[in-house]
């Protein structure tokens, strides 16, 4: 059995608040670690966790990094967004030289 199944089956009901706090803390730590991997000029793509959905798949370059927030200058501005500020977990780095970077217009 997994921890998730144990929770669903009620085996940790007394600890739900502390479990939620631990999960939120871990997610924040992971977000900080991911944000630290971004540098200005990097090519990125908005992933499937992005909301609003019309930003999904959009590409841009990192313009600046502030703590856990990444500013991305979009290749094709969408609905007024030219340089959205976003959490690191909704963007992925596009490796240079993979072909995907050829669709980006500086």
Backbone as numpy.savetxt, mean C-alpha at the origin, in Angstrom:
# Nx Ny Nz CAx CAy CAz Cx Cy Cz
-5.53 -27.14 13.47 -6.36 -25.95 13.47 -5.48 -24.70 13.47
-5.99 -23.66 12.85 -5.27 -22.40 12.82 -5.81 -21.46 13.88
-5.08 -20.41 14.15 -5.53 -19.40 15.11 -6.84 -18.78 14.63
-6.94 -18.53 13.31 -8.18 -17.94 12.77 -9.37 -18.84 13.04
-9.22 -20.14 12.85 -10.32 -21.07 13.12 -10.66 -21.10 14.61
-9.64 -21.05 15.47 -9.88 -21.01 16.92 -10.69 -19.77 17.29
-10.35 -18.62 16.68 -11.08 -17.39 16.96 -12.53 -17.52 16.48
-12.70 -18.02 15.26 -14.05 -18.20 14.73 -14.89 -19.16 15.58
-14.25 -20.12 16.19 -14.96 -21.10 17.01 -15.16 -20.62 18.46
-14.71 -19.39 18.76 -14.97 -18.81 20.07 -13.97 -19.17 21.14
-12.85 -19.76 20.79 -11.87 -20.18 21.79 -11.08 -19.02 22.39
-11.15 -17.84 21.78 -10.39 -16.69 22.28 -11.30 -15.48 22.52
-12.55 -15.71 22.81 -13.50 -14.61 22.98 -13.06 -13.61 24.04
-12.48 -14.05 25.11 -12.05 -13.15 26.18 -10.88 -12.27 25.76
-10.17 -12.68 24.71 -8.97 -11.97 24.27 -9.15 -11.19 22.98
-10.38 -11.07 22.48 -10.60 -10.44 21.17 -10.05 -9.02 21.08
-10.25 -8.21 22.12 -9.75 -6.83 22.07 -8.23 -6.78 21.98
-7.56 -7.62 22.73 -6.10 -7.62 22.68 -5.59 -8.21 21.36
-6.32 -9.16 20.80 -5.95 -9.72 19.49 -6.09 -8.64 18.42
-7.19 -7.89 18.46 -7.39 -6.80 17.49 -6.29 -5.76 17.62
-5.94 -5.39 18.84 -4.88 -4.40 19.06 -3.54 -4.92 18.53
-3.27 -6.20 18.74 -2.02 -6.78 18.25 -1.99 -6.79 16.72
-3.10 -7.13 16.10 -3.17 -7.14 14.63 -2.97 -5.74 14.08
-3.65 -4.76 14.66 -3.49 -3.38 14.20 -2.06 -2.88 14.37
-1.45 -3.21 15.49 -0.05 -2.83 15.72 0.89 -3.47 14.71
0.65 -4.72 14.41 1.49 -5.43 13.44 1.33 -4.83 12.04
0.09 -4.52 11.68 -0.15 -3.90 10.37 0.55 -2.56 10.25
0.53 -1.77 11.32 1.22 -0.48 11.30 2.73 -0.67 11.16
3.28 -1.66 11.87 4.72 -1.93 11.77 5.10 -2.36 10.35
4.28 -3.22 9.75 4.55 -3.66 8.38 4.45 -2.50 7.40
3.49 -1.61 7.62 3.34 -0.44 6.76 4.56 0.48 6.86
5.08 0.66 8.08 6.29 1.48 8.25 7.48 0.85 7.53
7.61 -0.47 7.65 8.71 -1.16 6.98 8.61 -1.03 5.47
7.40 -1.19 4.93 7.22 -1.07 3.48 7.48 0.37 3.03
6.99 1.34 3.79 7.19 2.75 3.43 8.68 3.09 3.36
9.46 2.47 4.23 10.90 2.74 4.25 11.60 2.25 2.98
10.94 1.39 2.21 11.57 0.87 0.99 11.36 1.78 -0.21
10.53 2.81 -0.08 10.25 3.72 -1.20 11.21 4.89 -1.20
11.61 5.31 -2.39 12.49 6.46 -2.58 11.92 7.33 -3.69
12.13 8.64 -3.61 11.68 9.51 -4.71 12.25 9.03 -6.04
11.40 9.08 -7.06 11.80 8.67 -8.40 11.44 7.24 -8.75
11.10 6.42 -7.75 10.73 5.03 -8.03 9.41 4.96 -8.78
9.34 4.04 -9.73 8.12 3.79 -10.47 7.25 2.85 -9.65
5.97 3.20 -9.49 5.04 2.40 -8.69 3.71 2.23 -9.43
2.96 1.22 -8.99 1.62 0.96 -9.53 0.68 0.77 -8.35
-0.51 1.36 -8.46 -1.53 1.17 -7.43 -2.09 -0.24 -7.55
-2.14 -0.96 -6.43 -2.54 -2.37 -6.45 -4.04 -2.54 -6.19
-4.46 -3.79 -6.05 -5.88 -4.12 -5.92 -6.49 -3.72 -4.57
-5.68 -3.30 -3.63 -6.22 -2.83 -2.34 -6.60 -1.36 -2.39
-6.31 -0.70 -3.51 -6.52 0.74 -3.65 -7.99 1.10 -3.73
-8.35 2.15 -3.00 -9.67 2.77 -3.11 -9.44 4.26 -3.23
-10.07 4.92 -4.16 -11.10 4.47 -5.06 -10.56 3.53 -6.13
-11.43 2.64 -6.59 -11.04 1.57 -7.50 -10.47 2.08 -8.82
-10.88 3.27 -9.26 -10.37 3.74 -10.55 -8.89 4.10 -10.52
-8.28 4.14 -9.35 -6.83 4.34 -9.26 -6.06 3.03 -9.42
-6.75 1.90 -9.29 -6.07 0.60 -9.40 -5.42 0.45 -10.77
-4.17 0.04 -10.75 -3.43 -0.14 -11.99 -2.76 1.12 -12.49
-3.09 2.27 -11.93 -2.45 3.53 -12.34 -0.98 3.50 -11.95
-0.16 4.09 -12.80 1.27 4.14 -12.53 1.72 5.57 -12.28
2.79 5.70 -11.54 3.36 7.01 -11.27 4.74 6.85 -10.66
5.32 7.99 -10.33 6.63 8.00 -9.67 6.49 8.61 -8.29
7.21 8.03 -7.36 7.23 8.55 -5.99 7.85 9.94 -6.03
7.12 10.92 -5.50 7.66 12.27 -5.45 8.26 12.59 -4.08
7.68 12.01 -3.03 8.26 12.18 -1.69 7.67 11.13 -0.75
8.39 10.92 0.35 7.98 9.96 1.37 7.95 10.70 2.70
6.82 10.59 3.40 6.69 11.19 4.73 6.15 10.13 5.68
7.01 9.61 6.51 6.67 8.55 7.46 6.04 7.37 6.75
4.74 7.15 6.97 4.06 6.01 6.35 3.31 6.41 5.09
3.39 7.65 4.68 2.65 8.13 3.51 3.61 8.36 2.35
3.14 7.95 1.19 3.92 8.08 -0.03 3.16 9.02 -0.97
3.83 10.00 -1.53 3.23 10.88 -2.52 3.64 10.37 -3.90
2.64 10.19 -4.77 2.89 9.61 -6.09 2.40 10.58 -7.15
3.30 10.98 -8.05 2.91 11.81 -9.19 2.44 10.86 -10.28
1.14 10.91 -10.59 0.54 9.98 -11.54 0.97 10.26 -12.98
1.13 9.18 -13.74 1.43 9.28 -15.16 0.25 9.91 -15.90
-0.94 9.41 -15.64 -2.17 9.92 -16.23 -3.10 10.35 -15.11
-3.10 11.65 -14.76 -3.97 12.10 -13.67 -5.42 11.70 -13.89
-6.05 11.24 -12.81 -7.42 10.73 -12.86 -8.30 11.55 -11.93
-9.40 12.05 -12.45 -10.43 12.72 -11.66 -9.84 13.68 -10.61
-8.97 14.54 -11.04 -8.43 15.54 -10.14 -7.24 15.10 -9.32
-6.93 13.80 -9.32 -5.75 13.33 -8.60 -4.53 13.50 -9.50
-3.60 14.34 -9.09 -2.35 14.45 -9.84 -1.18 13.91 -9.02
-1.28 14.10 -7.71 -0.21 13.64 -6.82 -0.83 13.18 -5.50
-1.52 12.01 -5.53 -2.18 11.55 -4.30 -1.18 11.13 -3.23
-1.59 11.33 -1.98 -0.84 10.84 -0.81 -1.51 9.54 -0.41
-0.72 8.50 -0.23 -1.34 7.20 0.05 -0.48 6.38 1.00
-1.10 5.39 1.65 -0.32 4.47 2.48 0.49 3.53 1.60
1.57 3.05 2.13 2.49 2.20 1.36 1.87 0.88 0.94
0.87 0.41 1.67 0.34 -0.91 1.36 -0.58 -0.95 0.14
-0.87 0.21 -0.48 -1.71 0.18 -1.68 -0.92 0.43 -2.97
0.40 0.56 -2.85 1.23 0.72 -4.04 2.36 -0.31 -4.04
2.73 -0.71 -5.22 3.82 -1.68 -5.39 4.89 -1.08 -6.29
6.13 -1.39 -5.98 7.25 -0.93 -6.79 7.27 -1.72 -8.09
7.44 -1.00 -9.21 7.57 -1.64 -10.52 9.06 -1.66 -10.85
9.65 -2.85 -10.94 11.08 -2.92 -11.23 11.39 -2.29 -12.59
12.40 -1.47 -12.64 12.84 -0.86 -13.89 13.36 -1.95 -14.83
13.10 -1.79 -16.11 13.60 -2.74 -17.09 12.75 -3.98 -17.27
11.54 -3.99 -16.68 10.68 -5.17 -16.81 9.71 -5.06 -17.98
9.70 -3.92 -18.64 8.74 -3.72 -19.72 7.57 -2.88 -19.26
7.14 -3.06 -18.02 6.03 -2.28 -17.49 6.43 -0.80 -17.41
7.72 -0.56 -17.17 8.17 0.82 -17.07 8.17 1.52 -18.43
8.07 0.78 -19.51 8.06 1.38 -20.83 6.75 2.12 -21.12
5.69 1.79 -20.36 4.41 2.44 -20.56 4.32 3.74 -19.78
5.32 4.04 -18.98 5.30 5.25 -18.18 5.91 6.39 -18.96
5.25 7.54 -18.97 5.75 8.73 -19.64 6.24 9.73 -18.62
7.50 10.00 -18.62 8.04 11.02 -17.67 7.65 12.41 -18.08
